[in-house]
Amino acid sequence: MGRPARVSITMMSGPRDGEIAHFDIAADEHEKEITFGRRENCDISLSYDSQVSRLHARILFDGENFWLEDLGSRNGTFIGEKPVEEKVEILPGTLFKLGRTWMQLDPLLPDETQAVDPVSEDE
């Protein structure tokens, strides 16, 4: 996979089911952090989920890979049914859970389509 230009987090359960949050990754950005929690200042606020801590977890992009890290939450962070006990690589399409809310990570590559010269009738 090439370097993503954006990452999306899709809500897969709860009152925001189907909602998608997009985050741009600048070409010169070597690290990107997306925070999750009940606090309003988190990148993704899950204030409706009482099982989510104020600052629950984060996803880090290190320029090559995405990592999911629990930030000492009370109820844990999970990939599938497996608890995240230390920073772990998270692959595109992976489902993860914070509290009662399931989400999915999807890095998005830059649009690779480019304008082409029109074909003339002489060709």
VMD Tcl script that builds the backbone (N, CA, C; Angstrom):
set m [mol new atoms 369]
animate dup $m
set s [atomselect $m all]
$s set {name element resname resid chain x y z} {
  {N N MET 1 A 0.839 -1.173 0.000}
  {CA C MET 1 A 0.000 0.000 0.000}
  {C C MET 1 A 0.886 1.238 0.000}
  {N N GLY 2 A 0.549 2.243 -0.801}
  {CA C GLY 2 A 1.283 3.492 -0.812}
  {C C GLY 2 A 0.941 4.324 0.406}
  {N N ARG 3 A 1.530 5.493 0.469}
  {CA C ARG 3 A 1.280 6.394 1.596}
  {C C ARG 3 A -0.128 6.970 1.498}
  {N N PRO 4 A -0.930 6.830 2.545}
  {CA C PRO 4 A -2.289 7.369 2.491}
  {C C PRO 4 A -2.309 8.888 2.564}
  {N N ALA 5 A -3.293 9.479 1.920}
  {CA C ALA 5 A -3.491 10.923 1.977}
  {C C ALA 5 A -4.523 11.283 3.030}
  {N N ARG 6 A -5.380 10.325 3.347}
  {CA C ARG 6 A -6.432 10.520 4.342}
  {C C ARG 6 A -6.656 9.199 5.054}
  {N N VAL 7 A -7.275 9.299 6.198}
  {CA C VAL 7 A -7.721 8.104 6.908}
  {C C VAL 7 A -9.169 8.349 7.310}
  {N N SER 8 A -9.963 7.302 7.223}
  {CA C SER 8 A -11.345 7.437 7.682}
  {C C SER 8 A -11.593 6.443 8.807}
  {N N ILE 9 A -12.417 6.864 9.730}
  {CA C ILE 9 A -12.880 6.015 10.817}
  {C C ILE 9 A -14.391 5.927 10.657}
  {N N THR 10 A -14.889 4.708 10.452}
  {CA C THR 10 A -16.317 4.488 10.263}
  {C C THR 10 A -16.917 3.918 11.539}
  {N N MET 11 A -17.972 4.546 12.026}
  {CA C MET 11 A -18.698 4.034 13.186}
  {C C MET 11 A -19.509 2.827 12.727}
  {N N MET 12 A -19.353 1.724 13.428}
  {CA C MET 12 A -20.003 0.479 13.018}
  {C C MET 12 A -21.102 0.043 13.988}
  {N N SER 13 A -21.376 0.854 15.017}
  {CA C SER 13 A -22.438 0.533 15.977}
  {C C SER 13 A -22.821 1.800 16.730}
  {N N GLY 14 A -23.863 1.696 17.528}
  {CA C GLY 14 A -24.275 2.816 18.371}
  {C C GLY 14 A -25.070 3.858 17.616}
  {N N PRO 15 A -25.356 4.988 18.262}
  {CA C PRO 15 A -26.206 6.019 17.663}
  {C C PRO 15 A -25.577 6.687 16.446}
  {N N ARG 16 A -24.278 6.556 16.273}
  {CA C ARG 16 A -23.608 7.157 15.111}
  {C C ARG 16 A -23.260 6.114 14.053}
  {N N ASP 17 A -23.882 4.945 14.113}
  {CA C ASP 17 A -23.628 3.849 13.173}
  {C C ASP 17 A -23.681 4.361 11.734}
  {N N GLY 18 A -22.646 4.059 10.970}
  {CA C GLY 18 A -22.571 4.475 9.575}
  {C C GLY 18 A -21.905 5.819 9.358}
  {N N GLU 19 A -21.715 6.585 10.405}
  {CA C GLU 19 A -21.060 7.887 10.294}
  {C C GLU 19 A -19.573 7.683 10.012}
  {N N ILE 20 A -19.002 8.535 9.146}
  {CA C ILE 20 A -17.589 8.420 8.786}
  {C C ILE 20 A -16.885 9.735 9.098}
  {N N ALA 21 A -15.764 9.642 9.811}
  {CA C ALA 21 A -14.927 10.814 10.098}
  {C C ALA 21 A -13.656 10.689 9.250}
  {N N HIS 22 A -13.298 11.765 8.549}
  {CA C HIS 22 A -12.108 11.779 7.698}
  {C C HIS 22 A -11.042 12.681 8.300}
  {N N PHE 23 A -9.792 12.246 8.185}
  {CA C PHE 23 A -8.656 13.021 8.667}
  {C C PHE 23 A -7.600 13.056 7.571}
  {N N ASP 24 A -7.199 14.268 7.174}
  {CA C ASP 24 A -6.158 14.418 6.152}
  {C C ASP 24 A -4.792 14.141 6.737}
  {N N ILE 25 A -3.918 13.578 5.914}
  {CA C ILE 25 A -2.520 13.375 6.285}
  {C C ILE 25 A -1.688 14.125 5.255}
  {N N ALA 26 A -1.089 15.233 5.664}
  {CA C ALA 26 A -0.295 16.049 4.752}
  {C C ALA 26 A 0.929 15.269 4.278}
  {N N ALA 27 A 1.361 15.546 3.066}
  {CA C ALA 27 A 2.503 14.834 2.479}
  {C C ALA 27 A 3.759 14.983 3.332}
  {N N ASP 28 A 3.908 16.126 4.001}
  {CA C ASP 28 A 5.105 16.353 4.821}
  {C C ASP 28 A 4.895 15.964 6.289}
  {N N GLU 29 A 3.742 15.392 6.590}
  {CA C GLU 29 A 3.432 15.007 7.969}
  {C C GLU 29 A 4.029 13.632 8.252}
  {N N HIS 30 A 4.921 13.572 9.225}
  {CA C HIS 30 A 5.596 12.314 9.559}
  {C C HIS 30 A 4.849 11.529 10.618}
  {N N GLU 31 A 3.976 12.191 11.343}
  {CA C GLU 31 A 3.162 11.519 12.356}
  {C C GLU 31 A 1.774 12.142 12.363}
  {N N LYS 32 A 0.786 11.305 12.612}
  {CA C LYS 32 A -0.597 11.758 12.744}
  {C C LYS 32 A -1.187 11.029 13.933}
  {N N GLU 33 A -1.922 11.743 14.760}
  {CA C GLU 33 A -2.555 11.149 15.932}
  {C C GLU 33 A -4.048 11.446 15.884}
  {N N ILE 34 A -4.858 10.416 16.131}
  {CA C ILE 34 A -6.304 10.566 16.227}
  {C C ILE 34 A -6.698 10.057 17.610}
  {N N THR 35 A -7.294 10.928 18.418}
  {CA C THR 35 A -7.660 10.551 19.788}
  {C C THR 35 A -9.146 10.223 19.884}
  {N N PHE 36 A -9.461 9.309 20.803}
  {CA C PHE 36 A -10.825 8.848 21.047}
  {C C PHE 36 A -11.126 8.963 22.529}
  {N N GLY 37 A -12.323 9.396 22.872}
  {CA C GLY 37 A -12.729 9.455 24.267}
  {C C GLY 37 A -14.056 10.171 24.423}
  {N N ARG 38 A -14.485 10.337 25.674}
  {CA C ARG 38 A -15.734 11.055 25.938}
  {C C ARG 38 A -15.547 12.570 25.914}
  {N N ARG 39 A -14.331 13.042 26.067}
  {CA C ARG 39 A -14.090 14.491 26.054}
  {C C ARG 39 A -14.438 15.079 24.687}
  {N N GLU 40 A -14.966 16.289 24.718}
  {CA C GLU 40 A -15.317 16.962 23.469}
  {C C GLU 40 A -14.099 17.326 22.642}
  {N N ASN 41 A -12.931 17.488 23.280}
  {CA C ASN 41 A -11.746 17.890 22.518}
  {C C ASN 41 A -11.009 16.705 21.894}
  {N N CYS 42 A -11.535 15.486 22.045}
  {CA C CYS 42 A -10.961 14.333 21.353}
  {C C CYS 42 A -11.317 14.441 19.871}
  {N N ASP 43 A -10.474 13.903 19.012}
  {CA C ASP 43 A -10.767 13.939 17.583}
  {C C ASP 43 A -12.077 13.225 17.278}
  {N N ILE 44 A -12.309 12.104 17.958}
  {CA C ILE 44 A -13.593 11.414 17.870}
  {C C ILE 44 A -14.147 11.308 19.281}
  {N N SER 45 A -15.181 12.117 19.532}
  {CA C SER 45 A -15.805 12.150 20.849}
  {C C SER 45 A -16.954 11.149 20.890}
  {N N LEU 46 A -16.898 10.262 21.872}
  {CA C LEU 46 A -17.930 9.239 22.067}
  {C C LEU 46 A -18.653 9.515 23.384}
  {N N SER 47 A -19.148 10.732 23.528}
  {CA C SER 47 A -19.746 11.175 24.786}
  {C C SER 47 A -20.967 10.362 25.186}
  {N N TYR 48 A -21.612 9.709 24.243}
  {CA C TYR 48 A -22.811 8.911 24.516}
  {C C TYR 48 A -22.488 7.528 25.091}
  {N N ASP 49 A -21.227 7.082 25.003}
  {CA C ASP 49 A -20.852 5.730 25.438}
  {C C ASP 49 A -20.243 5.798 26.836}
  {N N SER 50 A -21.015 5.387 27.836}
  {CA C SER 50 A -20.558 5.471 29.233}
  {C C SER 50 A -19.408 4.505 29.538}
  {N N GLN 51 A -19.126 3.568 28.647}
  {CA C GLN 51 A -18.021 2.627 28.842}
  {C C GLN 51 A -16.689 3.172 28.315}
  {N N VAL 52 A -16.725 4.349 27.686}
  {CA C VAL 52 A -15.522 4.974 27.136}
  {C C VAL 52 A -14.967 5.961 28.147}
  {N N SER 53 A -13.663 5.926 28.355}
  {CA C SER 53 A -12.994 6.867 29.272}
  {C C SER 53 A -12.901 8.255 28.629}
  {N N ARG 54 A -12.616 9.254 29.462}
  {CA C ARG 54 A -12.500 10.627 28.946}
  {C C ARG 54 A -11.466 10.724 27.835}
  {N N LEU 55 A -10.299 10.123 28.033}
  {CA C LEU 55 A -9.286 9.983 26.987}
  {C C LEU 55 A -8.974 8.494 26.937}
  {N N HIS 56 A -9.548 7.798 25.987}
  {CA C HIS 56 A -9.590 6.340 25.984}
  {C C HIS 56 A -8.448 5.688 25.194}
  {N N ALA 57 A -8.269 6.121 23.948}
  {CA C ALA 57 A -7.301 5.466 23.065}
  {C C ALA 57 A -6.868 6.434 21.979}
  {N N ARG 58 A -5.893 5.994 21.189}
  {CA C ARG 58 A -5.477 6.794 20.043}
  {C C ARG 58 A -4.974 5.879 18.939}
  {N N ILE 59 A -5.071 6.398 17.725}
  {CA C ILE 59 A -4.442 5.768 16.568}
  {C C ILE 59 A -3.318 6.689 16.147}
  {N N LEU 60 A -2.157 6.101 15.931}
  {CA C LEU 60 A -0.988 6.844 15.480}
  {C C LEU 60 A -0.611 6.387 14.083}
  {N N PHE 61 A -0.260 7.319 13.219}
  {CA C PHE 61 A 0.313 6.999 11.917}
  {C C PHE 61 A 1.749 7.484 11.968}
  {N N ASP 62 A 2.711 6.575 11.741}
  {CA C ASP 62 A 4.123 6.930 11.869}
  {C C ASP 62 A 4.792 7.236 10.528}
  {N N GLY 63 A 3.993 7.465 9.499}
  {CA C GLY 63 A 4.528 7.718 8.178}
  {C C GLY 63 A 4.482 6.476 7.303}
  {N N GLU 64 A 4.329 5.317 7.946}
  {CA C GLU 64 A 4.249 4.054 7.200}
  {C C GLU 64 A 3.107 3.167 7.684}
  {N N ASN 65 A 2.926 3.066 8.986}
  {CA C ASN 65 A 1.949 2.139 9.566}
  {C C ASN 65 A 1.032 2.863 10.538}
  {N N PHE 66 A -0.126 2.230 10.778}
  {CA C PHE 66 A -1.072 2.718 11.776}
  {C C PHE 66 A -0.965 1.839 13.014}
  {N N TRP 67 A -1.069 2.472 14.188}
  {CA C TRP 67 A -0.947 1.781 15.472}
  {C C TRP 67 A -2.113 2.183 16.350}
  {N N LEU 68 A -2.686 1.223 17.061}
  {CA C LEU 68 A -3.764 1.477 18.013}
  {C C LEU 68 A -3.195 1.308 19.412}
  {N N GLU 69 A -3.478 2.290 20.271}
  {CA C GLU 69 A -2.943 2.263 21.635}
  {C C GLU 69 A -4.036 2.638 22.626}
  {N N ASP 70 A -4.228 1.802 23.636}
  {CA C ASP 70 A -5.125 2.120 24.734}
  {C C ASP 70 A -4.383 3.087 25.660}
  {N N LEU 71 A -5.064 4.099 26.162}
  {CA C LEU 71 A -4.421 5.112 27.001}
  {C C LEU 71 A -4.791 4.948 28.472}
  {N N GLY 72 A -4.811 3.701 28.928}
  {CA C GLY 72 A -5.120 3.431 30.331}
  {C C GLY 72 A -6.602 3.492 30.641}
  {N N SER 73 A -7.421 3.171 29.654}
  {CA C SER 73 A -8.871 3.231 29.861}
  {C C SER 73 A -9.324 2.189 30.879}
  {N N ARG 74 A -10.453 2.451 31.483}
  {CA C ARG 74 A -10.996 1.537 32.491}
  {C C ARG 74 A -11.553 0.253 31.857}
  {N N ASN 75 A -12.208 0.366 30.700}
  {CA C ASN 75 A -12.878 -0.789 30.098}
  {C C ASN 75 A -12.159 -1.385 28.899}
  {N N GLY 76 A -11.014 -0.844 28.561}
  {CA C GLY 76 A -10.192 -1.448 27.525}
  {C C GLY 76 A -10.543 -1.078 26.091}
  {N N THR 77 A -9.610 -1.422 25.224}
  {CA C THR 77 A -9.711 -1.255 23.783}
  {C C THR 77 A -9.492 -2.631 23.183}
  {N N PHE 78 A -10.240 -2.955 22.141}
  {CA C PHE 78 A -10.189 -4.311 21.587}
  {C C PHE 78 A -10.067 -4.285 20.072}
  {N N ILE 79 A -9.316 -5.224 19.546}
  {CA C ILE 79 A -9.334 -5.538 18.119}
  {C C ILE 79 A -10.030 -6.887 18.039}
  {N N GLY 80 A -11.213 -6.896 17.451}
  {CA C GLY 80 A -12.052 -8.085 17.533}
  {C C GLY 80 A -12.387 -8.309 19.000}
  {N N GLU 81 A -12.121 -9.497 19.498}
  {CA C GLU 81 A -12.361 -9.791 20.915}
  {C C GLU 81 A -11.068 -9.728 21.738}
  {N N LYS 82 A -9.951 -9.421 21.080}
  {CA C LYS 82 A -8.649 -9.426 21.753}
  {C C LYS 82 A -8.333 -8.043 22.340}
  {N N PRO 83 A -8.057 -7.977 23.646}
  {CA C PRO 83 A -7.729 -6.680 24.250}
  {C C PRO 83 A -6.388 -6.144 23.738}
  {N N VAL 84 A -6.336 -4.830 23.578}
  {CA C VAL 84 A -5.094 -4.147 23.192}
  {C C VAL 84 A -4.371 -3.796 24.485}
  {N N GLU 85 A -3.294 -4.503 24.755}
  {CA C GLU 85 A -2.562 -4.296 26.012}
  {C C GLU 85 A -1.324 -3.437 25.831}
  {N N GLU 86 A -0.865 -3.317 24.590}
  {CA C GLU 86 A 0.239 -2.416 24.261}
  {C C GLU 86 A -0.012 -1.920 22.849}
  {N N LYS 87 A 0.732 -0.934 22.428}
  {CA C LYS 87 A 0.547 -0.388 21.084}
  {C C LYS 87 A 0.667 -1.524 20.066}
  {N N VAL 88 A -0.342 -1.628 19.176}
  {CA C VAL 88 A -0.380 -2.728 18.216}
  {C C VAL 88 A -0.707 -2.166 16.828}
  {N N GLU 89 A -0.071 -2.735 15.809}
  {CA C GLU 89 A -0.349 -2.300 14.440}
  {C C GLU 89 A -1.785 -2.637 14.078}
  {N N ILE 90 A -2.442 -1.710 13.403}
  {CA C ILE 90 A -3.819 -1.904 12.971}
  {C C ILE 90 A -3.846 -1.755 11.451}
  {N N LEU 91 A -4.382 -2.756 10.794}
  {CA C LEU 91 A -4.387 -2.814 9.339}
  {C C LEU 91 A -5.678 -2.243 8.769}
  {N N PRO 92 A -5.659 -1.813 7.501}
  {CA C PRO 92 A -6.873 -1.296 6.870}
  {C C PRO 92 A -8.016 -2.300 6.961}
  {N N GLY 93 A -9.205 -1.791 7.237}
  {CA C GLY 93 A -10.390 -2.627 7.330}
  {C C GLY 93 A -10.584 -3.305 8.673}
  {N N THR 94 A -9.651 -3.094 9.593}
  {CA C THR 94 A -9.728 -3.734 10.901}
  {C C THR 94 A -10.843 -3.126 11.746}
  {N N LEU 95 A -11.630 -3.994 12.379}
  {CA C LEU 95 A -12.650 -3.546 13.332}
  {C C LEU 95 A -12.032 -3.473 14.717}
  {N N PHE 96 A -12.307 -2.389 15.425}
  {CA C PHE 96 A -11.830 -2.254 16.797}
  {C C PHE 96 A -12.951 -1.671 17.635}
  {N N LYS 97 A -12.855 -1.895 18.955}
  {CA C LYS 97 A -13.939 -1.497 19.857}
  {C C LYS 97 A -13.400 -0.708 21.034}
  {N N LEU 98 A -14.081 0.394 21.335}
  {CA C LEU 98 A -13.843 1.199 22.535}
  {C C LEU 98 A -15.173 1.239 23.271}
  {N N GLY 99 A -15.192 0.818 24.518}
  {CA C GLY 99 A -16.459 0.755 25.244}
  {C C GLY 99 A -17.404 -0.180 24.532}
  {N N ARG 100 A -18.576 0.342 24.142}
  {CA C ARG 100 A -19.547 -0.459 23.394}
  {C C ARG 100 A -19.570 -0.100 21.911}
  {N N THR 101 A -18.665 0.756 21.482}
  {CA C THR 101 A -18.689 1.272 20.118}
  {C C THR 101 A -17.653 0.584 19.232}
  {N N TRP 102 A -18.128 -0.034 18.156}
  {CA C TRP 102 A -17.253 -0.639 17.152}
  {C C TRP 102 A -16.951 0.378 16.069}
  {N N MET 103 A -15.703 0.354 15.579}
  {CA C MET 103 A -15.261 1.256 14.515}
  {C C MET 103 A -14.371 0.498 13.544}
  {N N GLN 104 A -14.147 1.117 12.383}
  {CA C GLN 104 A -13.280 0.520 11.375}
  {C C GLN 104 A -12.347 1.577 10.826}
  {N N LEU 105 A -11.079 1.191 10.652}
  {CA C LEU 105 A -10.041 2.064 10.107}
  {C C LEU 105 A -9.901 1.808 8.614}
  {N N ASP 106 A -9.880 2.882 7.822}
  {CA C ASP 106 A -9.664 2.764 6.376}
  {C C ASP 106 A -8.776 3.885 5.874}
  {N N PRO 107 A -7.469 3.597 5.653}
  {CA C PRO 107 A -6.604 4.587 5.012}
  {C C PRO 107 A -7.036 4.762 3.557}
  {N N LEU 108 A -6.982 5.987 3.055}
  {CA C LEU 108 A -7.398 6.291 1.692}
  {C C LEU 108 A -6.211 6.838 0.912}
  {N N LEU 109 A -5.886 6.192 -0.191}
  {CA C LEU 109 A -4.768 6.625 -1.021}
  {C C LEU 109 A -5.147 7.878 -1.804}
  {N N PRO 110 A -4.133 8.669 -2.205}
  {CA C PRO 110 A -4.435 9.841 -3.035}
  {C C PRO 110 A -5.110 9.393 -4.330}
  {N N ASP 111 A -5.921 10.259 -4.891}
  {CA C ASP 111 A -6.576 9.954 -6.159}
  {C C ASP 111 A -5.508 9.856 -7.234}
  {N N GLU 112 A -5.390 8.704 -7.823}
  {CA C GLU 112 A -4.331 8.486 -8.805}
  {C C GLU 112 A -4.771 8.777 -10.229}
  {N N THR 113 A -6.022 9.198 -10.406}
  {CA C THR 113 A -6.467 9.514 -11.768}
  {C C THR 113 A -5.928 10.871 -12.160}
  {N N GLN 114 A -5.507 10.970 -13.379}
  {CA C GLN 114 A -4.981 12.230 -13.900}
  {C C GLN 114 A -5.675 12.531 -15.214}
  {N N ALA 115 A -5.743 13.797 -15.535}
  {CA C ALA 115 A -6.329 14.187 -16.811}
  {C C ALA 115 A -5.427 13.688 -17.937}
  {N N VAL 116 A -6.036 13.234 -19.003}
  {CA C VAL 116 A -5.270 12.787 -20.159}
  {C C VAL 116 A -5.685 13.617 -21.355}
  {N N ASP 117 A -4.808 13.667 -22.338}
  {CA C ASP 117 A -5.134 14.399 -23.551}
  {C C ASP 117 A -6.245 13.668 -24.283}
  {N N PRO 118 A -7.209 14.404 -24.834}
  {CA C PRO 118 A -8.273 13.725 -25.573}
  {C C PRO 118 A -7.709 13.062 -26.824}
  {N N VAL 119 A -8.350 11.987 -27.231}
  {CA C VAL 119 A -7.943 11.284 -28.436}
  {C C VAL 119 A -8.547 12.012 -29.627}
  {N N SER 120 A -7.708 12.309 -30.612}
  {CA C SER 120 A -8.234 12.997 -31.804}
  {C C SER 120 A -8.751 11.957 -32.783}
  {N N GLU 121 A -9.602 12.394 -33.701}
  {CA C GLU 121 A -10.172 11.488 -34.677}
  {C C GLU 121 A -9.123 10.954 -35.638}
  {N N ASP 122 A -7.970 11.637 -35.737}
  {CA C ASP 122 A -6.917 11.223 -36.661}
  {C C ASP 122 A -6.176 9.984 -36.162}
  {N N GLU 123 A -6.287 9.682 -34.906}
  {CA C GLU 123 A -5.508 8.563 -34.345}
  {C C GLU 123 A -6.178 7.245 -34.522}
}
mol reanalyze $m
mol bondsrecalc $m
mol representation Tube
mol addrep $m
